[in-house]
Amino acid sequence: MKKSEIKQHFEEQRGKISSRLEDFKKLSDVKEKRKFKELIFVILTSQTGAEKAWEATETLESTDLLHTGRSADIEEVLEEQEIQYPEEKSNYIVENREFLTQPTLVDPERKLKISQKINPDDLQASREWFAENIKGMSWKGSSHFLRNIGYGDDFAIISSHIINVLHELGLLETLDPPSGKKEYLEIERKFQDLARTLEIDVKELDLVLWSMRTGKVFK
């Protein structure tokens, strides 16, 4: 892959990319259940294609298993939808739902409290909170989740595909995924540098590279 090819593809897909980013931005003000849906989608994408993960999330929502289902029933759906590690991820859904609905001193009602965990003035801290407290969510996942609900314009989603691109462009020496916060942020800075070089926003560049790989501008 060449930088010139990335630039050309961006120009060809600019309209679709802008439209998709507008969709993400609108989700910053949606209800908690809608944010929870995006959070679970991101968890399901681990080792599973994004479109397949979204279909599974839609199925869980339409049957109300996403918000009220038992782990065993959720696992059955994930298996049918060919989601990797269905037992583990079904447990994550139930445990995260329980965790995020816990009463607090500020808000004693038993309901989802995702928005309370997002500080628009300190999104780095918010990203770290999700990475460290939500089961099944890594630094990549927390970056992906916040991007998908309209936050963290400079956050990079360091997937294996992104690592391959950076390696192919000579910006990374190995294809090893980041092992923790420090390595993740180091690779993210390389991605941000690439975006500046190409004169493409970070949030746009991720979608450009995804589109070059799959032919689609998705999530």
N, C-alpha and C positions, 0 to 999 in steps of 0.2 A: 504493500500500500504506500502511496506517495501523498505528500501534503497537498499537492496540486489536485489530486483526485478527490481528497476530502473537501477542498474548497469548491470544486465543481459540483459535487453531489449536494453540498449545502445550498448552493444557489438554485439547484434544481428542486430541492425539497423545502425551500425556505417558508413557503406558504403553509404547508402541512405542519411543519415544525412549530411555527408561530401559533397556529390554531391549537395544537396539542398543548403547548405551554399555557395558553389561555385557559384551557380546560383544567389544567392542574391548579392554576391560580384561583379559580372559582371554588375549589374545594377547601380553601383556607377558612371559609365561613360556613361550611356545612355542619350538620348535626353530628353528634358524637358517634352514632352508629355508622354513619358513612365514613368517618375517619377510621373507625375500627375495621371496616371492610378493607380499606386500603392497607392498613397495617397487616392484616392477615394475608392479603394477596402477596405482599412482599415476603412474608415468612414462607409462603408456599412456593415462591420462585426459586428457593435454594435447591439446586440440582434438578430443577424442573423448568421447562420452557415457560416464558411469561404468558403466552396466550392460553396454554393449558392450565396454568395456575389461576388465571382470571376466570376461566370457565368453571373451575372447581369452586372458586369463591362465590361466583354468581349462583351456583347450585346450592351452596350452603345457605346463602341469604334467602333464596326463594323458598326454601323449606324451613326457614327460621332456625336451622341448626346452628348458624353462625352465632346467634345471640342467646339461644336457650338449649342447644343440643348437648347431649352427653358425649363423652369422648368416644365411646364405642360406635355410636351412630355416625359421628363425624368421620371417624376412621373408615367406615364402610364406604362413604361417599368418596373420600380421597383415594381409596383403592380402586374404585370404579373409574375415577378420573385419571388414573395412572400417575398420581402424585408420588414422588419419591419420599420414603420414610413416613408412610401414612400414620403409623401408630404414634411415633414421636411428635409429629406435627399436630395431630388431633389433640394430644395432651397439651401442647403449647397453646392451642386456641383456647381450651377450657381454662388453663392456668392463667393466661394473660387476661382473659375476660374477668376472671375472679379478682385478680390483682388490681386491674384498672377500675373496678367498681367498688373497691373498698371505701367505706366511709372515712372521712378525715375531719379534723377539727373545723376546718374552713367550710367543708361541704359534707355534712353527715349523711346525706341521701345516698342510697345504694344505687349508683348509676355510673356509667362510663365517664371518666375524667381525663380524657386524652388531651384536650385543649389546655388544661391546667398545667400540663407538663411541657408546653411549648412556650418559650419566652422569645418573642420576635426580636427583642433587644439583645439577646444572647443565644443565638441559634447553635453556636458551638457547644455550649453547655447542654442545650436541649438534645442535640444529636448524641452527645456522650451519655446522657441519661437513658435514652432509648436503647443504645447499644449495650449498656451495662445492666439494665433492669428488665428488659422485655425478652422473654425466653424465645430462642430461635432467631434472634435479631442481632446481627453483627454490625460493625461500622459501615459496611456496605449496605446492609439492610436499613439501618437508621437513616443513612444519607438518601437512599432510594425512597423511603417512606416520606421523609420531609419534602423532598423534591416533588413527589406525586401529589402532595396537598398544598403546594404553592410556596414552600419555604426553602431557604438554603440555596440561592442561585449559584453560589460558588462551590457547592458540594459536588464532588465527583463520586460516581458510582463505580468503584473499582472492581469490576467483574473480570472473569478470565478473558473475556473478549477484549476489554480495555487493556489488560496487561499484554495480550498478544499484539495489539496495535502499537503500544508504546515500545515494545521490544522490537517489532518490525521496523519502527522508525529510528531505532538506535538510542532510545531514551531510557531503556531499562536493560540491564545486563542479563537478567534471568527471567524466567517465566514463573517464578515462585510467587504465590499469592502473599499478601501482607499477613504477618503473623500476629499483629496487634496494633494498637493505636499509633505508636511511633512510625512503624513501617507504612501503615495506611496513609498517614498524613504526608509522609515523604513522597509516596507515589502520587498522591493527590496534587502535590505541588508541581510535579512534572506534568501532570495532565493540565493543570491551570496554566503552566508556562506554554504548553502546546496550543491551548485555546487562544492565548494572547498573540502568539506567533501567527496563527491563522486568522486572527481578528474575528473570532467566533466566540460567543458567550459559552461558558462552561456548560450551562444547562442545555444549550443548543447542540454543542459538540457531542454530548452523550447520545442524543437522539439521531444526529447525523451518522455516527458510527454504527448505531443499532440498525438504522435504515440500510446502510451499506451492507451489513451482514445478512439481514433478513428480507430486505425489500419493502419493509413496512415501518411507519412511524407509530410506535405503540406506546408502552408504558415503561 
